[in-house]
Structures are given as structure tokens and as C-alpha cells.
Amino acid sequence: MILERVQPRENDAEKPFRMQIANLAYDSFMGRQGIGRVADGVIKTGANVFIIGNDGIKRKGKISKITTSLGLVKAEVAEGIAGDIVSIAGIPDIYVGETITIDEATEALPPIHIDPPTLKMQFFVNDSPFAGREGDYVTSRHIRDRLEKELEMNVGLRVDFTDDGSFVVAGRGELHLAVLIETMRREKFELQVGAPEVIFHEEDGVKLEPFEKCIISVPDESAGSVIEQMGKRRGIMQDMKSERGLTTLEFFIPTRGLLGFRREFTTMTRGEGILASAFDRYAPYAGDMNKRDVGSMISACDGAAMTFSLFNLQERGPIFIEPQTEVYEGMIV
């Protein structure tokens, strides 16, 4: 299908060099790097280039190093030719969508649009009774330095560095922020985070919130309960098809309606459902929604959780901890 339908790009190595930055990387020694596919011509290490910004303004730069990927290994090369995907270093302020060329008269390539952040969370220093037990980097300075480094290559991320030691981190969705948190955890950072909140906008006095297009595929017998739950979360069904025992549903739903829904969706469909969503656009505020009908179970004292206590609690809701886990007063279990 690819060979039949996708037309190959005409790469002319004789044309002046031109490439567009599609992604960013960061190296402690080389700084910010721009990654992209060479559209035309040849680029060599040490070449003087022009960078056409997303605002159309041109500036000068110099390529200090060119690398490419050989499997999972980065390899330095002397040049990149039309068709190669390369990383270039030497331009500290390079950004996604900008065009690099050696000919000042060359036109910029079509711009790349980056979706705005739709979700934000607060990152704090861990101040719970168990602080300092799991990570090596626990201070506000450690977290700040790590987030500043992330901004060098994570183009969809925004961070508000406040003076009270907390950081408001905004991203393009639940998964975007979850990946960052998990990456930091694996790097031995210890922190606590607040509940995710959507980012509201206001235009002409109208309150707007982010909406997502959500495609769900579930067994026919689960379709009714999924439709009911999506309705409670202000989801608007736009399409429904049933074929060979599977029902495919399409919804237009507020981003806040999907927060925390995936775990519930997995239970509801017994692991047989598939849910995929992506940001669609900002639309008028959909109104209040009640996503939870139950409360939380919390520990009443400090100590270790006993097996018989958890056994008696298990029918009241999902248990997050195992027997003999240390808990503190007020901890959600």
C-alpha cells in the first residue's frame, strides 16, 4: 500500500541545502540539537547557515556537529545528504518548525503547528511523613533544574516557576504529563504532584475548554455501559457502528471528562475495550460533571497495614496497598 499510494519525495542533492526541524534533543556537552530530514542538498560540519524562524525572521548560525542514528546508537558523520534524518548541533536557540539553509534567498518550508497545552499539574517537594525514602533528588532546586532541562527538548511543555517552591507544569494531555512524571521517578527524583486540571481559555466573554475526539471499540455487550458513562462525563456521541460483535463509538468529549476514565473503562469492558483520544479543539464550557459517586478510604493512624484489616475493606473498593505496607494517618489506601 505504501509503495502504491505514497509518492516518493524528489530529493535533489544539487539544490542548496534545506531542512526543517521536526524535533529537539539535548546533550550536556553540545546543548540543544535540532532533528530533521534533509529536504534538499548537502550539509557539512562547520558550514555557515541561515535559520528562518517561524516568524519569518532570518538569523545566522554555524553547524558544529552532525549525528545520525545507526539502530539505537548515535554516530557522528561528516555530512548529511538529501533524504537523511540527522541531528545538528551548534545553534543554541533552534526550535521546531524552523528552516535551515545555506542560501539566504531560499524559501522556508511549510510551518509545523504545535498544539497548545491543555492540561496542567502542580509539582511539589515531597513533604509527606515518608519523604526522602525513595529518591535521591528531593529538593526544590533538583526538581527545578530537571524541569529546565526538559524544556530544552520537550516542545509541548510549559512550566511556571513560582517563588513558593512549587511548579505549575502544563502539557498536551494526561499521557504527556504521565510520561514526564514516570521518567523523573526512574531517574530517582522524588516529588509529589497535584490533581490534573484542564486549562481554560476565554474568547469574547465565552469560557472555553479543551475537547477531544475519542474513538472507542468494545464488545457489543459493553457498549451500553460505556455510552452511559461517557454521557455522565459530557461526551457527545457522533457515530456508532457495530460489526462482528464489536461496537465502535465516536465521541466529542471535554478533556476533563476523560481524566481518570481509562482505569474505569478497563474494568467496565473486562480489558477487552480499546480507547484512543486526541485533542480536537477548544469549545464552550460543557458545564459541571460528577465523575465520582464514592469517597476514599484513608488510614486512621500510623503503622503497618494488617492483612485482616485489608481483607475486611476489600469489598468496599479497590485497595492500593499490600499487607505490611507502612502507612501514615490520612494516607489514601
FIGUZA-659485 format. One record per residue (C-alpha): residue number from 1; residue in one letter; x, y, z negated. Coordinates in nm, 3 decimals. Last residue first. Layout:
FIGUZA-659485
ATOM pos code       X       Y       Z
ATOM NUM    A       X       Y       Z
...
//
This chain:
FIGUZA-659485
ATOM pos code       X       Y       Z
ATOM 333    V  -0.537   0.329  -5.089
ATOM 332    I  -0.538   0.707  -5.098
ATOM 331    M  -0.297   0.829  -5.366
ATOM 330    G  -0.461   1.043  -5.639
ATOM 329    E  -0.259   0.897  -5.926
ATOM 328    Y   0.051   0.725  -5.790
ATOM 327    V   0.100   0.391  -5.620
ATOM 326    E   0.374   0.127  -5.606
ATOM 325    T   0.285  -0.165  -5.380
ATOM 324    Q   0.258  -0.487  -5.584
ATOM 323    P  -0.031  -0.615  -5.366
ATOM 322    E  -0.041  -0.467  -5.013
ATOM 321    I  -0.154  -0.121  -4.904
ATOM 320    F  -0.392   0.043  -4.657
ATOM 319    I  -0.713  -0.139  -4.760
ATOM 318    P  -1.008  -0.111  -4.521
ATOM 317    G  -1.345  -0.058  -4.691
ATOM 316    R  -1.575  -0.154  -4.979
ATOM 315    E  -1.534  -0.529  -4.931
ATOM 314    Q  -1.161  -0.505  -5.005
ATOM 313    L  -1.202  -0.345  -5.346
ATOM 312    N  -1.240  -0.660  -5.559
ATOM 311    F  -0.943  -0.825  -5.390
ATOM 310    L  -0.739  -0.504  -5.426
ATOM 309    S  -0.790  -0.514  -5.802
ATOM 308    F  -0.719  -0.889  -5.819
ATOM 307    T  -0.385  -0.843  -5.640
ATOM 306    M  -0.263  -0.559  -5.861
ATOM 305    A  -0.134  -0.229  -5.723
ATOM 304    A   0.180  -0.118  -5.906
ATOM 303    G   0.186   0.188  -6.131
ATOM 302    D   0.040   0.537  -6.159
ATOM 301    C  -0.329   0.600  -6.225
ATOM 300    A  -0.675   0.642  -6.069
ATOM 299    S  -0.572   0.532  -5.720
ATOM 298    I  -0.790   0.660  -5.441
ATOM 297    M  -1.068   0.509  -5.229
ATOM 296    S  -1.190   0.738  -4.954
ATOM 295    G  -1.535   0.864  -4.859
ATOM 294    V  -1.797   0.735  -4.616
ATOM 293    D  -2.016   0.867  -4.334
ATOM 292    R  -1.729   1.010  -4.131
ATOM 291    K  -1.735   1.181  -3.791
ATOM 290    N  -1.990   1.448  -3.873
ATOM 289    M  -1.987   1.700  -3.589
ATOM 288    D  -2.028   2.076  -3.576
ATOM 287    G  -2.088   2.250  -3.245
ATOM 286    A  -1.973   2.195  -2.886
ATOM 285    Y  -1.757   2.508  -2.860
ATOM 284    P  -1.760   2.636  -2.501
ATOM 283    A  -1.514   2.470  -2.257
ATOM 282    Y  -1.134   2.444  -2.225
ATOM 281    R  -1.024   2.198  -1.958
ATOM 280    D  -0.955   1.833  -1.874
ATOM 279    F  -0.704   1.690  -2.120
ATOM 278    A  -0.659   1.317  -2.069
ATOM 277    S  -0.828   1.004  -2.202
ATOM 276    A  -0.794   0.628  -2.175
ATOM 275    L  -0.986   0.368  -2.374
ATOM 274    I  -0.979  -0.007  -2.311
ATOM 273    G  -1.204  -0.240  -2.509
ATOM 272    E  -1.144  -0.606  -2.602
ATOM 271    G  -0.991  -0.547  -2.946
ATOM 270    R  -1.304  -0.653  -3.132
ATOM 269    T  -1.501  -0.379  -2.947
ATOM 268    M  -1.608  -0.193  -3.264
ATOM 267    T  -1.281  -0.264  -3.443
ATOM 266    T  -1.070  -0.123  -3.158
ATOM 265    F  -1.305   0.178  -3.124
ATOM 264    E  -1.275   0.258  -3.496
ATOM 263    R  -0.896   0.264  -3.463
ATOM 262    R  -0.923   0.475  -3.148
ATOM 261    F  -1.170   0.725  -3.298
ATOM 260    G  -0.936   0.902  -3.539
ATOM 259    L  -0.942   1.223  -3.339
ATOM 258    L  -1.158   1.161  -3.030
ATOM 257    G  -1.428   1.413  -3.124
ATOM 256    R  -1.164   1.678  -3.194
ATOM 255    T  -1.065   1.663  -2.826
ATOM 254    P  -1.422   1.752  -2.726
ATOM 253    I  -1.583   1.496  -2.492
ATOM 252    F  -1.667   1.455  -2.124
ATOM 251    F  -1.739   1.084  -2.095
ATOM 250    E  -1.702   0.809  -1.834
ATOM 249    L  -1.819   0.457  -1.914
ATOM 248    T  -1.716   0.129  -1.751
ATOM 247    T  -1.919  -0.175  -1.854
ATOM 246    L  -1.767  -0.521  -1.818
ATOM 245    G  -1.957  -0.848  -1.772
ATOM 244    R  -1.873  -0.883  -1.402
ATOM 243    E  -1.973  -0.524  -1.317
ATOM 242    S  -2.148  -0.248  -1.508
ATOM 241    K  -2.114   0.120  -1.422
ATOM 240    M  -2.184   0.432  -1.626
ATOM 239    D  -2.107   0.795  -1.540
ATOM 238    Q  -2.115   1.141  -1.696
ATOM 237    M  -2.176   1.060  -2.062
ATOM 236    I  -2.147   1.372  -2.279
ATOM 235    G  -1.946   1.322  -2.599
ATOM 234    R  -2.050   1.530  -2.899
ATOM 233    R  -1.887   1.296  -3.152
ATOM 232    K  -2.220   1.145  -3.253
ATOM 231    G  -2.283   1.073  -2.883
ATOM 230    M  -1.949   0.892  -2.858
ATOM 229    Q  -2.058   0.671  -3.149
ATOM 228    E  -2.390   0.578  -2.987
ATOM 227    I  -2.230   0.515  -2.646
ATOM 226    V  -1.975   0.284  -2.810
ATOM 225    S  -2.248   0.095  -2.999
ATOM 224    G  -2.446   0.038  -2.678
ATOM 223    A  -2.148  -0.064  -2.465
ATOM 222    S  -2.031  -0.342  -2.698
ATOM 221    E  -2.247  -0.621  -2.547
ATOM 220    D  -2.141  -0.526  -2.194
ATOM 219    P  -1.771  -0.580  -2.269
ATOM 218    V  -1.581  -0.250  -2.273
ATOM 217    S  -1.409  -0.009  -2.031
ATOM 216    I  -1.384   0.353  -2.143
ATOM 215    I  -1.273   0.656  -1.940
ATOM 214    C  -1.243   0.986  -2.131
ATOM 213    K  -1.211   1.330  -1.971
ATOM 212    E  -1.100   1.563  -2.246
ATOM 211    F  -1.229   1.892  -2.384
ATOM 210    P  -1.031   2.169  -2.552
ATOM 209    E  -1.226   2.434  -2.747
ATOM 208    L  -1.374   2.770  -2.651
ATOM 207    K  -1.544   3.039  -2.864
ATOM 206    V  -1.717   3.295  -2.643
ATOM 205    G  -1.654   3.667  -2.710
ATOM 204    D  -1.529   3.731  -2.358
ATOM 203    E  -1.277   3.449  -2.398
ATOM 202    E  -1.182   3.292  -2.731
ATOM 201    H  -0.949   3.000  -2.776
ATOM 200    F  -0.949   2.716  -3.030
ATOM 199    I  -0.652   2.489  -3.101
ATOM 198    V  -0.762   2.150  -3.233
ATOM 197    E  -0.659   2.044  -3.581
ATOM 196    P  -0.455   1.739  -3.687
ATOM 195    A  -0.453   1.664  -4.061
ATOM 194    G  -0.140   1.774  -4.244
ATOM 193    V   0.203   1.615  -4.231
ATOM 192    Q   0.454   1.492  -4.486
ATOM 191    L   0.824   1.462  -4.425
ATOM 190    E   1.116   1.221  -4.443
ATOM 189    F   1.361   1.213  -4.154
ATOM 188    K   1.548   0.884  -4.117
ATOM 187    E   1.580   0.893  -3.734
ATOM 186    R   1.301   0.635  -3.719
ATOM 185    R   1.074   0.878  -3.901
ATOM 184    M   1.165   1.156  -3.659
ATOM 183    T   1.070   0.939  -3.363
ATOM 182    E   0.743   0.838  -3.532
ATOM 181    I   0.649   1.203  -3.592
ATOM 180    L   0.736   1.304  -3.234
ATOM 179    V   0.542   1.010  -3.086
ATOM 178    A   0.239   1.094  -3.299
ATOM 177    L   0.247   1.459  -3.185
ATOM 176    H   0.223   1.370  -2.814
ATOM 175    L  -0.021   1.085  -2.884
ATOM 174    E  -0.275   1.313  -3.053
ATOM 173    G  -0.268   1.574  -2.780
ATOM 172    R  -0.072   1.836  -2.590
ATOM 171    G   0.131   1.964  -2.883
ATOM 170    A   0.137   2.228  -3.157
ATOM 169    V   0.364   2.213  -3.462
ATOM 168    V   0.291   2.452  -3.750
ATOM 167    F   0.597   2.437  -3.977
ATOM 166    S   0.605   2.456  -4.356
ATOM 165    G   0.884   2.605  -4.569
ATOM 164    D   0.691   2.918  -4.674
ATOM 163    D   0.851   3.151  -4.419
ATOM 162    T   0.674   3.009  -4.114
ATOM 161    F   0.840   2.860  -3.805
ATOM 160    D   0.559   2.828  -3.552
ATOM 159    V   0.647   2.539  -3.321
ATOM 158    R   0.525   2.479  -2.964
ATOM 157    L   0.569   2.151  -2.774
ATOM 156    G   0.482   2.089  -2.408
ATOM 155    V   0.839   2.140  -2.283
ATOM 154    N   1.004   1.891  -2.517
ATOM 153    M   1.371   1.936  -2.419
ATOM 152    E   1.513   2.229  -2.616
ATOM 151    L   1.210   2.241  -2.844
ATOM 150    E   1.317   1.910  -2.998
ATOM 149    K   1.645   2.066  -3.115
ATOM 148    E   1.454   2.342  -3.293
ATOM 147    L   1.231   2.076  -3.451
ATOM 146    R   1.535   1.887  -3.584
ATOM 145    D   1.696   2.201  -3.725
ATOM 144    R   1.371   2.296  -3.903
ATOM 143    I   1.327   1.949  -4.053
ATOM 142    H   1.682   1.946  -4.191
ATOM 141    R   1.645   2.301  -4.327
ATOM 140    S   1.317   2.212  -4.502
ATOM 139    T   1.492   1.931  -4.686
ATOM 138    V   1.438   1.554  -4.665
ATOM 137    Y   1.690   1.407  -4.425
ATOM 136    D   1.799   1.066  -4.555
ATOM 135    G   1.453   0.912  -4.561
ATOM 134    E   1.253   0.653  -4.755
ATOM 133    R   1.284   0.723  -5.128
ATOM 132    G   1.329   1.100  -5.132
ATOM 131    A   0.977   1.190  -5.243
ATOM 130    F   0.777   0.919  -5.422
ATOM 129    P   0.593   1.160  -5.657
ATOM 128    S   0.483   1.357  -5.347
ATOM 127    D   0.666   1.675  -5.242
ATOM 126    N   0.760   1.571  -4.886
ATOM 125    V   0.871   1.886  -4.703
ATOM 124    F   0.587   1.995  -4.481
ATOM 123    F   0.479   1.962  -4.117
ATOM 122    Q   0.146   2.123  -4.024
ATOM 121    M  -0.043   1.989  -3.725
ATOM 120    K  -0.167   2.137  -3.398
ATOM 119    L  -0.369   2.015  -3.100
ATOM 118    T  -0.446   2.156  -2.755
ATOM 117    P  -0.106   2.269  -2.634
ATOM 116    P  -0.115   2.426  -2.285
ATOM 115    D  -0.088   2.207  -1.973
ATOM 114    I   0.231   2.260  -1.773
ATOM 113    H   0.185   2.362  -1.408
ATOM 112    I   0.474   2.292  -1.169
ATOM 111    P   0.536   2.566  -0.912
ATOM 110    P   0.568   2.495  -0.537
ATOM 109    L   0.937   2.505  -0.430
ATOM 108    A   1.109   2.842  -0.423
ATOM 107    E   1.210   2.995  -0.090
ATOM 106    T   1.576   3.007   0.013
ATOM 105    A   1.726   3.355   0.072
ATOM 104    E   1.966   3.328  -0.223
ATOM 103    D   2.121   3.015  -0.075
ATOM 102    I   2.285   2.780  -0.325
ATOM 101    T   1.951   2.665  -0.467
ATOM 100    I   1.784   2.583  -0.798
ATOM  99    T   1.405   2.603  -0.828
ATOM  98    E   1.234   2.646  -1.167
ATOM  97    G   0.938   2.425  -1.253
ATOM  96    V   1.068   2.309  -1.592
ATOM  95    Y   1.322   2.541  -1.753
ATOM  94    I   1.692   2.629  -1.734
ATOM  93    D   1.818   2.867  -2.006
ATOM  92    P   2.153   2.700  -2.078
ATOM  91    I   2.253   2.653  -1.712
ATOM  90    G   2.575   2.448  -1.720
ATOM  89    A   2.436   2.096  -1.697
ATOM  88    I   2.264   1.912  -1.413
ATOM  87    S   2.072   1.585  -1.432
ATOM  86    V   2.016   1.397  -1.107
ATOM  85    I   1.749   1.219  -0.905
ATOM  84    D   1.897   1.167  -0.559
ATOM  83    G   1.687   1.217  -0.242
ATOM  82    A   1.909   1.486  -0.086
ATOM  81    I   2.263   1.449  -0.216
ATOM  80    G   2.414   1.482  -0.562
ATOM  79    E   2.784   1.537  -0.612
ATOM  78    A   3.085   1.448  -0.825
ATOM  77    V   2.900   1.194  -1.038
ATOM  76    E   2.884   1.133  -1.415
ATOM  75    A   2.701   0.818  -1.520
ATOM  74    K   2.417   0.788  -1.771
ATOM  73    V   2.339   0.426  -1.858
ATOM  72    L   1.992   0.271  -1.878
ATOM  71    G   1.997   0.147  -1.519
ATOM  70    L   2.256   0.362  -1.348
ATOM  69    S   2.122   0.708  -1.415
ATOM  68    T   2.267   1.029  -1.272
ATOM  67    T   2.498   1.300  -1.401
ATOM  66    I   2.617   1.634  -1.267
ATOM  65    K   2.840   1.868  -1.469
ATOM  64    S   2.935   2.235  -1.485
ATOM  63    I   2.688   2.377  -1.232
ATOM  62    K   2.711   2.756  -1.227
ATOM  61    G   2.440   3.017  -1.265
ATOM  60    K   2.287   3.329  -1.110
ATOM  59    R   1.941   3.480  -1.155
ATOM  58    K   1.632   3.517  -0.940
ATOM  57    I   1.293   3.649  -1.054
ATOM  56    G   0.992   3.470  -0.905
ATOM  55    D   0.806   3.441  -1.238
ATOM  54    N   0.865   3.064  -1.248
ATOM  53    G   1.234   3.142  -1.218
ATOM  52    I   1.444   3.109  -0.901
ATOM  51    I   1.790   2.995  -1.010
ATOM  50    F   2.079   3.080  -0.778
ATOM  49    V   2.385   2.859  -0.764
ATOM  48    N   2.765   2.860  -0.796
ATOM  47    A   2.903   2.509  -0.745
ATOM  46    G   3.139   2.363  -1.006
ATOM  45    T   3.016   2.006  -0.962
ATOM  44    K   2.869   1.952  -0.616
ATOM  43    I   2.519   1.990  -0.473
ATOM  42    V   2.411   1.856  -0.132
ATOM  41    G   2.123   1.948   0.097
ATOM  40    D   1.749   1.932   0.043
ATOM  39    A   1.498   1.807  -0.213
ATOM  38    V   1.738   1.694  -0.487
ATOM  37    R   1.512   1.530  -0.744
ATOM  36    G   1.504   1.675  -1.094
ATOM  35    I   1.647   1.685  -1.443
ATOM  34    G   1.772   2.005  -1.607
ATOM  33    Q   2.015   1.984  -1.896
ATOM  32    R   2.024   2.179  -2.224
ATOM  31    G   2.345   2.169  -2.422
ATOM  30    M   2.658   2.001  -2.283
ATOM  29    F   2.812   1.880  -2.610
ATOM  28    S   2.506   1.805  -2.827
ATOM  27    D   2.309   1.689  -2.523
ATOM  26    Y   1.954   1.789  -2.439
ATOM  25    A   1.719   1.678  -2.163
ATOM  24    L   1.459   1.860  -1.955
ATOM  23    N   1.207   1.755  -1.691
ATOM  22    A   1.087   1.838  -1.339
ATOM  21    I   1.349   2.096  -1.236
ATOM  20    Q   1.321   2.168  -0.865
ATOM  19    M   1.595   2.112  -0.610
ATOM  18    R   1.747   2.299  -0.316
ATOM  17    F   2.083   2.274  -0.137
ATOM  16    P   2.102   2.446   0.200
ATOM  15    K   1.992   2.215   0.485
ATOM  14    E   2.235   1.964   0.639
ATOM  13    A   2.136   1.688   0.396
ATOM  12    D   1.785   1.686   0.545
ATOM  11    N   1.544   1.485   0.335
ATOM  10    E   1.210   1.432   0.512
ATOM   9    R   0.982   1.293   0.244
ATOM   8    P   0.843   0.950   0.312
ATOM   7    Q   0.467   0.933   0.378
ATOM   6    V   0.276   0.726   0.126
ATOM   5    R  -0.006   0.518   0.280
ATOM   4    E   0.143   0.208   0.442
ATOM   3    L   0.464   0.168   0.243
ATOM   2    I   0.283   0.242  -0.084
ATOM   1    M   0.000   0.000   0.000
//
